[in-house]
């Protein structure tokens, strides 16, 4: 039986670590204990060379309700609030060298949207609902803007930040908060399809591609192309690049692709 003190469950199989928010009693609110465990789970997955992909999942009907307001209210007496750790969590997900996929089966609010935006890919049920509720309790979506605003279309961001209105999964996909919105009964299959594609990527190349996606805009095209050409050559000449080209020519999986039996004994979910 899982200990009641375990708020983030960790399971690894076939190159995939699933971190499951397991605090349904407070709708998976971002309490200090939950964020501490989430950071530890992320660090463990990053350090494990067998892990290629990280999936953020949840128990209960709610993905994440945002900050733990009960904990926040209790902290007022000390003249502080526990929201500072949220920045560490968002940065850890955003900067993770391994692809992170958020699986959102239910509602997300406030800080929970920052967590979704920090993931590289996010798939939600169309029925899931979202809202930036901060202004309605007298605060602003400050910390989460670091991950949310690069994803959202500017007009949508202005509308939803200022109104606090609720929107559904379809709208979340239209404005860039999530990668895809699918019927609830197809959520598992959609996440599995992304997961199975991601584990086929070379670990170093995946990390490099993530860095490429974060590059600031170029100010000079030819200088940018020259730098990218050097970067490309380095990857082609790397051990992974040589193995990938050879595997393609030999019509076989590259050595880094997990096989179905690599860790089947763990009994955890995951298809390589």
RODO-289290 format. One record per residue: residue in three letters; x, y, z of N, C-alpha, C, O in turn; residue number from 1. Coordinates in steps of 0.001 Angstrom, whole numbers, plus 500000, padded with zeros to 6 digits. Atoms other than C-alpha are relative to their C-alpha. Example, Ala and Ser with C-alpha at 12.3 -4.5 7.8 and 13.67 -1.06 7.14 Angstrom:
BEGIN
> code_nx_ny_nz_cax_cay_caz_cx_cy_cz_ox_oy_oz_pos
> ALA_500890_498810_500000_512300_495500_507800_500900_501200_500000_501936_501181_500665_1
> SER_499180_498810_499940_513670_498940_507140_499230_501090_500730_499739_502198_500899_2
***
This chain:
BEGIN
> code_nx_ny_nz_cax_cay_caz_cx_cy_cz_ox_oy_oz_pos
> UNK_500846_498801_500000_500000_500000_500000_500880_501247_500000_501886_501309_500707_1
> UNK_499225_498771_500087_501262_503477_499106_499860_500804_501289_498754_500944_501811_2
> UNK_500023_499189_498796_502201_505620_502117_499202_501273_499740_499308_501862_498664_3
> UNK_500759_498754_500200_499826_508578_502657_500900_501215_499857_500454_502266_499397_4
> UNK_499063_498894_500132_502948_510765_502777_500596_500085_498602_501285_501055_498284_5
> UNK_499506_499976_501372_503783_509873_499165_498998_500765_499145_497889_500292_498899_6
> UNK_500882_499134_500788_502296_512676_497077_500339_499971_498515_499560_500444_497688_7
> UNK_499609_500174_501402_504196_511913_493852_500521_498576_499857_501569_498234_500405_8
> UNK_499580_501386_500218_504412_508285_492762_500902_499930_498769_500666_500616_497775_9
> UNK_499014_500131_501073_507326_507253_490537_500017_498569_499501_500159_497637_500292_10
> UNK_499926_501329_500612_507273_504308_488123_500797_500103_498709_500593_501024_497917_11
> UNK_499162_499983_501198_509814_503483_485424_499911_498658_499293_500034_497603_499917_12
> UNK_500026_501214_500820_509485_500978_482591_500251_500371_498551_499740_501374_498054_13
> UNK_499783_499875_501441_510753_500645_479025_500443_501396_499587_499992_501921_498569_14
> UNK_499457_498695_500347_512620_503944_479056_499136_501177_500377_499456_502311_500020_15
> UNK_500930_498929_499643_509731_505956_480508_499821_500057_501514_499498_499049_502143_16
> UNK_500337_499782_498594_509424_507411_484013_498706_500781_500067_498584_501845_499459_17
> UNK_501264_499304_499796_505894_508365_485023_499974_500551_501421_500100_499810_502395_18
> UNK_500133_499327_498711_505568_510911_487828_498527_500356_500170_497995_501191_499438_19
> UNK_501438_499843_499828_502009_510793_489128_499697_500843_501233_500013_500449_502355_20
> UNK_500449_499176_498881_500648_513613_491269_498892_499228_500717_497867_498903_500118_21
> UNK_500912_500880_499270_498836_511673_493990_499589_500650_501315_499862_500131_502397_22
> UNK_500493_499269_498834_497275_514194_496354_498552_500426_499745_498232_501613_499803_23
> UNK_501378_499651_500403_493577_514000_495413_499186_500688_501089_498184_501342_500800_24
> UNK_500773_499386_498915_492424_515154_498854_499976_501521_499890_499033_502158_500360_25
> UNK_500001_498550_500216_493431_518717_497908_500135_500334_498516_500663_501383_498145_26
> UNK_500031_499812_501459_493053_518337_494139_501399_500215_499432_501614_501049_498553_27
> UNK_498603_499945_500470_496794_517832_493630_500562_501419_500032_501284_501841_499129_28
> UNK_499482_498642_499839_497526_521333_494885_501514_499976_500167_502087_498997_500646_29
> UNK_498543_499906_499980_501128_522490_494671_500490_500401_501390_500951_501520_501613_30
> UNK_499499_499800_498641_502003_522141_498342_501517_499840_500002_502095_499299_499060_31
> UNK_498549_500153_499891_505606_522305_499519_500411_498527_499983_501364_498187_499282_32
> UNK_499609_501415_500071_505728_518516_500175_499849_499406_498600_500714_498653_498154_33
> UNK_500193_500548_501347_504294_517704_496730_501085_500529_499058_501656_499760_498285_34
> UNK_498981_499446_500896_506685_520076_494947_501383_499449_500326_502192_499230_499424_35
> UNK_498717_500588_499605_509624_518715_496938_500153_498608_499409_501214_498260_498890_36
> UNK_499954_501356_500544_508758_515168_495881_500057_500011_498472_500703_499157_497864_37
> UNK_499959_499907_501462_508186_516231_492282_501405_500344_499523_501887_499767_498547_38
> UNK_498623_499655_500341_511623_517845_492137_500921_498789_500167_501796_498552_499335_39
> UNK_499172_501187_499762_513174_514690_493607_499763_498961_498912_500713_498342_498431_40
> UNK_500311_500961_501054_511371_512492_491073_500593_500396_498666_501093_499548_497927_41
> UNK_499400_499510_501241_512511_514667_488184_501507_499774_500004_502074_499309_499015_42
> UNK_498544_500162_499902_516118_514610_489399_500398_498536_499849_501394_498219_499198_43
> UNK_499718_501435_500101_516019_510831_489748_499878_499525_498556_500706_498747_498083_44
> UNK_500207_500401_501392_514663_510419_486217_501105_500534_499095_501558_499838_498187_45
> UNK_498926_499415_500799_517273_512769_484760_501303_499232_500203_502067_499037_499258_46
> UNK_498745_500700_499689_520083_510868_486505_500021_498567_499502_501091_497966_499403_47
> UNK_500096_501398_500440_518850_507478_485254_500200_499928_498481_499348_500380_497717_48
> UNK_499694_500064_501431_520476_506778_481879_499017_499145_499209_498925_499277_497989_49
> UNK_500963_500851_500710_517792_504194_481065_498717_500754_499659_497925_500293_498837_50
> UNK_501227_499224_500215_515077_506875_481136_500155_500909_498796_501106_501687_498721_51
> UNK_499973_499170_501204_514334_508522_477787_498928_501090_500038_499104_502170_499474_52
> UNK_501158_499108_500018_510977_510199_478492_499409_500058_501404_499444_499074_502143_53
> UNK_500680_499818_498716_509165_511597_481540_498551_500403_499728_498289_501321_498950_54
> UNK_501428_499697_500134_505364_511617_481774_499487_500535_501335_499707_499920_502378_55
> UNK_500666_499454_498818_503503_513840_484259_498536_499592_499955_497806_499982_499043_56
> UNK_501361_500525_499944_500248_512121_485254_499363_500440_501319_499988_501159_502098_57
> UNK_500660_499647_498740_497739_512495_488083_498942_498975_500361_498380_498305_499494_58
> UNK_501138_500771_499527_495283_510588_490207_498870_500968_500313_499083_502176_500418_59
> UNK_501146_499164_499701_491807_511850_490967_499504_500752_498782_500140_500715_497728_60
> UNK_500605_499322_501153_489577_513962_488727_500684_501286_499579_500434_501779_498479_61
> UNK_499373_498704_500272_491760_517113_488895_501492_499815_499747_502176_499154_500528_62
> UNK_498563_500062_500268_495201_517450_487282_500766_500766_501068_501643_500210_501727_63
> UNK_499320_499186_498990_496316_520308_489531_499196_501276_500211_498862_501974_499254_64
> UNK_500831_498839_499687_494371_523046_491322_500809_501267_500228_500246_502312_500554_65
> UNK_499162_498828_499779_497343_525402_491603_500600_500014_501381_500793_498959_501984_66
> UNK_499360_499878_498690_498880_526714_494807_499114_499425_501098_497886_499466_501012_67
> UNK_500718_500491_498831_497919_525112_498104_499631_501216_500846_500454_501714_501614_68
> UNK_500394_498751_499337_495914_528056_499474_499877_499828_501511_500022_500797_502256_69
> UNK_500021_500244_498555_495504_526422_502888_501395_500194_500575_501564_500828_501617_70
> UNK_498615_499831_499569_499283_526236_503209_500410_501467_499903_501117_501978_500772_71
> UNK_499672_498590_500183_499578_529781_501877_499425_500849_501124_500112_501716_501664_72
> UNK_500640_499231_498929_497102_531154_504426_500729_499795_501324_500898_500740_502094_73
> UNK_499292_500291_498759_498969_529436_507255_501357_500700_500033_501860_501036_501106_74
> UNK_498668_499383_500069_502242_530971_506054_499958_501515_500188_500994_502131_500439_75
> UNK_500088_498551_499848_500931_534546_506277_500543_500470_501350_501129_501549_501446_76
> UNK_499547_499618_498662_501735_534595_509997_501511_500216_500038_502014_501010_500833_77
> UNK_498539_499864_500056_505422_534233_509115_500432_501079_499015_501625_501321_498833_78
> UNK_499683_498932_500938_505203_537022_506562_500565_499522_498690_501290_500259_498023_79
> UNK_499485_500549_501249_505963_534756_503614_498952_499092_499392_497919_498825_500006_80
> UNK_500882_500973_500651_504299_532401_501148_500881_498943_499344_502021_499231_498977_81
> UNK_499186_501086_500545_505471_529015_499793_500048_499946_498481_500493_498946_497919_82
> UNK_500070_500039_501464_505004_529972_496136_501377_500011_499346_501504_499657_498173_83
> UNK_498672_499905_500596_508742_530479_495626_500495_498704_499407_501186_498714_498388_84
> UNK_499541_501289_500502_509354_526763_495154_499409_499676_498633_499994_498900_497877_85
> UNK_500612_500266_501294_507003_526755_492168_500949_500364_498870_501001_499664_497859_86
> UNK_499036_499622_501033_509665_528579_490160_501040_498932_499783_501443_498679_498647_87
> UNK_499020_501083_500121_512134_525788_490905_499413_498816_499240_500092_498189_498427_88
> UNK_500662_501120_500684_509612_523186_489733_499857_500287_498513_500184_499442_497680_89
> UNK_500190_499654_501413_508792_525004_486500_501326_499994_499250_501400_499519_498116_90
> UNK_498690_499985_500648_512476_525541_485734_500524_498588_499800_501112_498288_498761_91
> UNK_499515_501387_500105_513276_521868_486415_499319_499272_498859_499961_498498_498149_92
> UNK_500723_500646_501112_510578_520729_483974_500440_500613_498675_500735_499887_497725_93
> UNK_499655_499283_501239_511410_523376_481338_501411_499648_499533_501646_499435_498343_94
> UNK_498590_500228_500325_515172_522737_481501_500380_498525_499966_501527_498197_499661_95
> UNK_499704_501431_499983_514927_518949_481784_500567_499573_498642_499966_499877_497611_96
> UNK_499415_500399_501279_517228_517424_479120_499233_498872_499303_499515_498541_498152_97
> UNK_500806_501076_500576_514696_514641_478545_498591_500511_499721_498078_501340_500474_98
> UNK_501345_499523_500323_511315_515154_476888_499020_499723_501133_499027_498647_501730_99
> UNK_501015_500112_498959_508481_515751_479345_498627_500141_499349_498372_501092_498609_100
> UNK_501358_500003_500548_504874_514933_478431_499007_500103_501145_499045_499289_502067_101
> UNK_501042_499861_498988_501952_516159_480546_498726_499325_499500_498275_499561_498379_102
> UNK_501261_500694_500305_498855_513953_480594_498916_500588_500899_498944_500408_502116_103
> UNK_500963_499203_499239_495857_516039_481650_498595_499452_499761_497978_499705_498727_104
> UNK_501319_500611_500145_492646_514127_482242_498898_500858_500603_497718_500634_500335_105
> UNK_501011_499198_499327_490915_516775_484336_500424_501446_500143_501424_501862_499558_106
> UNK_499772_498567_499895_490812_520429_485361_501392_500368_500501_502024_499621_501248_107
> UNK_498755_499402_499503_493908_522567_485925_499740_501483_500197_499045_502121_499406_108
> UNK_500183_498589_499690_494029_525986_487486_501338_500634_500364_502217_499971_500915_109
> UNK_498892_499166_499521_496624_528730_488023_501344_499306_499838_501771_499050_498712_110
> UNK_498676_500611_500073_499971_527113_488898_500033_498697_499240_501067_498332_498681_111
> UNK_500058_501238_500774_498831_523862_487332_500189_500249_498519_500726_499400_497807_112
> UNK_499802_499648_501404_498775_525635_483971_501463_500291_499713_501950_500025_498614_113
> UNK_498569_499791_500163_502372_526682_484511_500735_498690_499835_501672_498591_499044_114
> UNK_499385_501322_500094_503296_523037_485003_499744_499383_498632_500651_498799_498039_115
> UNK_500341_500524_501323_501482_522017_481807_500826_500702_498927_501355_500058_498021_116
> UNK_499257_499230_501000_503160_524814_479841_501484_499681_500031_502155_499771_499003_117
> UNK_498578_500316_499892_506591_523807_481147_500366_498711_499288_501506_498542_498854_118
> UNK_499744_501265_500680_506247_520333_479630_500217_500238_498507_499688_501193_497939_119
> UNK_499747_499862_501437_507497_519834_476074_498748_499709_499187_498450_500408_498219_120
> UNK_501255_500367_500649_504266_518151_475007_498940_499862_501089_499243_499443_502206_121
> UNK_501100_500148_499043_500886_518212_476731_498773_499531_499237_498407_500099_498208_122
> UNK_501213_500533_500614_497818_516164_475878_498908_500032_501051_499101_499557_502170_123
> UNK_501101_499917_499041_494478_516839_477530_498736_499378_499432_498587_499224_498220_124
> UNK_501344_500396_500404_490977_515473_477451_499250_501263_499572_499410_502323_500177_125
> UNK_500745_498832_500456_488678_517783_475539_499106_500562_501099_498824_501759_501142_126
> UNK_500907_499590_498934_486438_517862_478592_500722_500717_501145_500073_501336_501987_127
> UNK_499238_499336_498934_489252_519167_480843_499781_501504_499917_499601_502054_498830_128
> UNK_500175_498550_499979_488873_522776_481924_501222_500664_500618_501962_500054_501390_129
> UNK_498819_499247_499594_491467_525455_482587_499580_501426_500350_498581_501932_499839_130
> UNK_500254_498586_499703_491560_528931_484104_501188_500601_500728_501794_499970_501594_131
> UNK_499035_499197_499255_494035_531575_485206_499186_500797_501014_498730_501904_500727_132
> UNK_500926_499444_499017_492120_532361_488378_500640_501034_500926_499975_501542_501829_133
> UNK_499257_499182_499038_494770_534532_490060_499338_501344_500289_499198_501722_501452_134
> UNK_500523_498657_499748_493172_537955_489550_498733_499967_500850_498394_500956_501500_135
> UNK_501249_500084_499234_489965_536717_491163_500242_499813_501499_499314_499933_502299_136
> UNK_499682_500043_498567_491775_536193_494475_501019_501086_500358_501647_501035_501415_137
> UNK_499183_498845_499680_493765_539417_494256_501484_499853_499761_502274_500623_500307_138
> UNK_498584_500165_500325_497067_538123_492880_500140_499936_498481_499150_500093_497766_139
> UNK_499783_500076_501446_498631_537755_489414_500763_498720_499657_501461_498169_500508_140
> UNK_499290_501217_500421_499977_534786_487415_501455_500295_499669_501883_500146_498524_141
> UNK_498647_499493_500233_503536_536004_487851_500995_498897_499662_501547_498880_498562_142
> UNK_498961_501016_500201_505806_532963_488247_499706_499136_498783_500610_498832_498004_143
> UNK_500325_500916_501102_503932_530785_485757_500131_500667_498636_500177_499979_497616_144
> UNK_499851_499317_501289_504272_533470_483071_501289_499611_499293_501374_499684_498067_145
> UNK_498723_500395_500615_507844_532270_482520_499824_498842_499038_500531_498760_498033_146
> UNK_500233_501137_500907_506501_529074_480941_498736_500180_499166_498664_499690_498039_147
> UNK_501280_499877_500700_502963_530075_479947_500073_500954_498815_499621_500614_497722_148
> UNK_500048_498996_501064_503555_533231_477898_500742_499591_498727_500311_499977_497640_149
> UNK_499389_500461_501256_506021_531585_475453_499107_499042_499212_499318_498844_498016_150
> UNK_500888_500951_500673_503245_529080_474653_498757_500673_499414_498312_500319_498322_151
> UNK_501310_499460_500350_500135_531261_474443_500067_501085_498925_501030_501849_498851_152
> UNK_500166_498884_500921_499001_533511_471623_499729_501260_500831_498957_501197_501788_153
> UNK_500102_498802_499153_499241_537114_472962_498578_500453_500293_498275_500799_501435_154
> UNK_501367_499539_499763_495571_538036_472496_499272_499070_500975_498521_499521_501840_155
> UNK_500633_500967_499097_494449_534832_474217_500527_500171_501412_499769_500094_502379_156
> UNK_499406_499806_498680_496879_535432_477066_499369_501204_500696_499032_501129_501878_157
> UNK_500590_498801_499410_495495_538950_477625_498570_499723_500455_498180_500102_501560_158
> UNK_501395_500298_499656_491899_537721_477578_499902_499134_501253_499148_499443_502175_159
> UNK_500154_500988_498937_492411_534791_479916_500670_500415_501308_500180_500079_502386_160
> UNK_499365_499463_498784_494827_536467_482356_499082_501022_500684_498954_501026_501908_161
> UNK_500762_498887_499438_492511_539466_482799_498596_499606_500439_498073_500157_501408_162
> UNK_501363_500386_499635_489129_537737_482900_499960_498883_501030_499033_498823_501839_163
> UNK_500052_501165_499125_490027_534571_484790_498973_498983_499556_498664_498053_500301_164
> UNK_501059_500885_500472_487401_532827_482667_500509_498577_499755_501689_498351_499490_165
> UNK_499695_501411_500219_487290_529053_482301_499915_499678_498511_499041_500189_497811_166
> UNK_500034_500448_501396_488080_527435_478934_500256_498501_499958_500788_497919_500903_167
> UNK_499926_501456_500075_488022_523867_477701_501249_499531_499245_502075_500336_498815_168
> UNK_498839_500589_500640_490544_521491_476157_500188_500431_498561_501316_500650_498121_169
> UNK_499888_499568_501402_489756_522479_472580_500637_501388_499920_501522_501624_499098_170
> UNK_499426_498644_499996_490515_526132_473356_501460_499952_500446_502298_500682_499916_171
> UNK_498619_500118_499526_493655_525118_475239_500939_499609_498866_502070_500091_498797_172
> UNK_499192_500406_501150_494931_523443_472061_500095_501133_498977_501155_501348_498388_173
> UNK_500014_498918_500985_493916_526380_469841_500976_501114_500364_501588_501711_499479_174
> UNK_499164_498872_499586_495881_528909_471915_501433_499599_500330_502265_500451_500641_175
> UNK_498629_500452_499810_498975_526743_472366_500355_499521_501396_501510_499176_501646_176
> UNK_499697_500476_498644_498671_525757_476038_500312_498509_499988_501204_498054_500704_177
> UNK_499740_501433_500124_498510_522071_475088_500289_499653_498546_499965_500405_497626_178
> UNK_499668_500468_501345_499751_520095_472111_498767_499475_499284_498572_499727_498096_179
> UNK_501177_500621_500600_496509_518215_471531_498931_499793_501056_499227_499546_502225_180
> UNK_501149_500316_499160_493040_517797_472992_499253_498856_499330_498912_498937_498150_181
> UNK_500593_501210_500578_491449_514385_472493_498818_499554_500858_498689_499994_502001_182
> UNK_501071_500542_499160_488332_512531_473659_500590_499301_501223_501673_498721_501156_183
> UNK_499483_500560_498746_488726_511333_477237_500389_498536_499851_501385_498097_500425_184
> UNK_499697_501425_500132_488643_507690_476191_501180_499737_499063_501619_498596_498922_185
> UNK_498831_500159_500862_491497_508307_473763_501261_500609_500582_502298_500640_499919_186
> UNK_498860_499306_499407_493822_510103_476189_501196_499073_500195_502322_499430_499851_187
> UNK_498892_500936_499767_495888_507063_477163_500719_499659_498698_501949_499630_498647_188
> UNK_499411_500377_501289_496419_506088_473521_500792_501158_499405_501851_500947_498815_189
> UNK_499303_498834_500559_497404_509628_472516_501329_500225_500700_502337_500502_500050_190
> UNK_498748_499835_499250_499990_509899_475293_500970_498882_499652_502167_499122_499495_191
> UNK_499139_501143_500339_501310_506416_474486_500640_500185_498625_501796_499811_498428_192
> UNK_499457_499795_501340_501756_507375_470823_501172_500985_500042_502205_500744_499418_193
> UNK_498890_499050_499857_503883_510409_471735_501170_499349_500722_502322_499486_500309_194
> UNK_498958_500649_499202_505791_508401_474333_500801_499023_499153_502030_498999_499216_195
> UNK_499317_501009_500814_506577_505611_471883_500825_500629_498885_501831_500055_498468_196
> UNK_499193_499290_500987_507810_508101_469299_501241_500601_500649_502335_500544_500087_197
> UNK_498886_499322_499338_509989_509953_471794_501121_499052_500400_502291_499427_500326_198
> UNK_498941_500914_499561_511844_506872_473056_500880_499548_498841_501932_498950_499067_199
> UNK_499188_500372_501157_513130_506318_469519_501084_501032_499707_501994_500777_498917_200
> UNK_498993_498971_500203_515122_509532_469656_501247_499735_500821_501162_499196_501924_201
> UNK_498740_500157_499264_518787_509484_470688_500017_500957_501181_499625_502114_501033_202
> UNK_500014_499131_498809_519236_510857_474234_500709_501335_499802_500171_502383_500158_203
> UNK_499270_498759_500217_521874_513400_473255_499327_500891_498976_499321_502113_499119_204
> UNK_500678_499221_501034_519957_514468_470168_498715_500625_500540_498380_501756_500187_205
> UNK_501210_499442_499400_516747_514928_472152_500335_501215_500859_499658_502241_500794_206
> UNK_499579_498867_499176_518556_517147_474639_500418_501170_499127_500088_502318_499424_207
> UNK_499569_498952_500912_520134_519081_471770_498837_500659_499287_498828_501874_499089_208
> UNK_501176_499439_500674_516808_519496_469996_499223_500910_500939_498686_501934_500515_209
> UNK_500679_499141_499033_515292_520889_473186_500727_501338_500130_500085_502385_500217_210
> UNK_499236_498754_499930_518105_523445_473399_499774_500843_498749_499693_502070_498820_211
> UNK_500237_499295_501262_517542_524326_469746_498661_500748_500041_498549_501868_499544_212
> UNK_501320_499384_499896_513888_525060_470481_499994_501218_500920_499101_502060_500835_213
> UNK_499939_498891_499042_514930_527475_473229_500934_501121_499540_501109_502107_500256_214
> UNK_499048_498990_500467_517421_529467_471112_499310_501348_499827_498182_501406_499339_215
> UNK_500582_498667_500227_516813_533228_471106_499987_500321_498506_500757_499732_497746_216
> UNK_500063_499632_501421_515885_534830_467762_501351_500501_499494_502080_501192_500206_217
> UNK_498732_499573_500595_518819_535398_465427_499929_501463_499588_498879_501951_499169_218
> UNK_499927_498608_500464_519941_538946_464673_500676_500092_498637_500509_501074_497914_219
> UNK_499321_500024_501296_522058_537985_461674_499877_498593_499427_500373_497630_500012_220
> UNK_500325_501314_500553_520950_535154_459403_501242_499197_499655_501310_498015_499992_221
> UNK_498827_500769_500429_524348_534179_457970_500832_499523_501196_501368_498415_501182_222
> UNK_499297_500431_498797_525986_534105_461393_499258_498844_500660_499874_497897_501147_223
> UNK_500819_501067_499435_523110_531969_462629_500182_498701_499214_500354_497638_499811_224
> UNK_499853_501190_500828_523405_529554_459716_501380_499381_500186_501509_498157_500231_225
> UNK_498644_500515_499807_527161_529246_460200_500095_499234_501318_500674_498149_501374_226
> UNK_499977_500676_498704_526710_528377_463868_499209_498709_499982_499635_497709_500558_227
> UNK_500829_501203_500068_523937_525898_463123_500647_498928_499126_500486_497737_499394_228
> UNK_499299_500973_500842_526005_524254_460378_501087_499287_500798_501262_498075_500669_229
> UNK_498979_500609_499140_528835_523677_462853_499348_499052_500999_499859_497963_501258_230
> UNK_500733_500846_499056_526322_522303_465353_499541_498714_499327_499680_497632_499898_231
> UNK_500477_501169_500747_524849_519955_462743_501133_499024_499717_500981_497815_499895_232
> UNK_498847_500857_500292_528265_518650_461730_500437_499236_501242_500771_498054_501168_233
> UNK_499610_500648_498754_529088_517921_465358_499110_498825_500341_499587_497795_500819_234
> UNK_500918_501105_499704_525992_515790_465753_500178_498855_499012_500123_497691_499410_235
> UNK_499782_501077_500980_526599_513867_462516_501269_499211_500314_501327_498005_500078_236
> UNK_498736_500666_499703_530144_513091_463658_500030_499371_501395_500998_498696_501746_237
> UNK_500038_500547_498647_529090_512129_467201_499752_498489_499956_499376_497934_498923_238
> UNK_500252_501446_499918_528808_508529_468379_498541_499684_499701_498239_498724_498992_239
> UNK_501421_500216_500279_525030_508806_468342_499703_500194_498521_498985_499393_497922_240
> UNK_500260_499740_501416_525013_510305_464858_500483_498868_499115_499779_498441_498200_241
> UNK_499466_501113_500799_527235_507573_463448_499144_498747_500166_498851_498052_499193_242
> UNK_500837_501181_499754_525145_504859_465101_498641_500144_499326_498120_499180_498766_243
> UNK_501306_499782_500604_521902_506424_463876_500018_499806_498499_499111_499189_497942_244
> UNK_499883_500161_501457_523057_506588_460258_500206_498538_499645_499608_498032_498695_245
> UNK_499746_501416_500261_524373_503025_460416_498741_499167_500203_498445_498282_499400_246
> UNK_501231_500737_499731_521135_501733_461964_498979_500218_498889_498271_499290_498498_247
> UNK_500926_499710_501094_519114_503466_459256_500380_499199_498757_499515_498628_498093_248
> UNK_499548_500722_501189_521245_501902_456513_499801_498495_500158_499542_497789_499184_249
> UNK_500145_501439_499750_521026_498473_458168_498557_499608_500313_498266_498444_500587_250
> UNK_501432_500249_499777_517255_498815_458661_499747_499294_501338_499048_498282_501393_251
> UNK_500181_500556_498657_517392_498093_462405_499824_501151_500988_500192_502286_500686_252
> UNK_500106_498947_498984_516551_500014_465588_501387_500422_500478_502288_499589_500582_253
> UNK_498738_499527_499439_519370_502168_466910_500184_499424_501402_499217_499013_502043_254
> UNK_499690_500644_498726_521102_500922_470055_499291_500646_501180_499066_499989_502197_255
> UNK_500598_499316_498849_519439_503531_472270_498503_499717_500152_497921_500079_501175_256
> UNK_501437_500254_499919_515873_502365_471528_499745_498883_501004_500250_497777_500814_257
> UNK_500251_501048_499007_514591_500451_474601_499245_498832_499374_498340_499025_498562_258
> UNK_500733_501175_500461_513487_496903_473902_498887_499705_500981_498933_500149_502128_259
> UNK_501177_500271_499177_510198_495591_475266_500348_499272_501286_499619_499385_502272_260
> UNK_499667_500785_498823_511968_493340_477741_501028_500631_500912_501454_500007_501884_261
> UNK_498928_499374_499225_514483_495839_479134_499713_500036_501490_500581_499724_502305_262
> UNK_500317_499870_498584_512644_496390_482397_498598_499511_500308_497936_500036_501203_263
> UNK_501352_500515_499818_509437_494388_482155_499792_499490_501415_498667_499456_501912_264
> UNK_500131_500558_498662_510186_492924_485555_499520_501026_501019_499067_500659_502102_265
> UNK_500406_498979_499046_509397_496252_487188_498510_500015_500209_498030_500440_501260_266
> UNK_501456_500043_499880_505698_495754_486507_499333_501350_499823_498117_501457_499982_267
> UNK_500574_498676_500177_505218_499457_485830_499430_500150_498614_499719_499358_497716_268
> UNK_500599_499744_501304_503216_500911_482968_501053_500504_499026_502056_501087_499437_269
> UNK_499103_499435_501014_504942_501759_479699_500273_499016_498896_500542_497839_499137_270
> UNK_499721_500819_501168_505420_500453_476214_501169_500593_499256_501153_501771_498898_271
> UNK_498826_499463_500690_508804_500755_474538_499791_500132_498537_500692_500570_497822_272
***
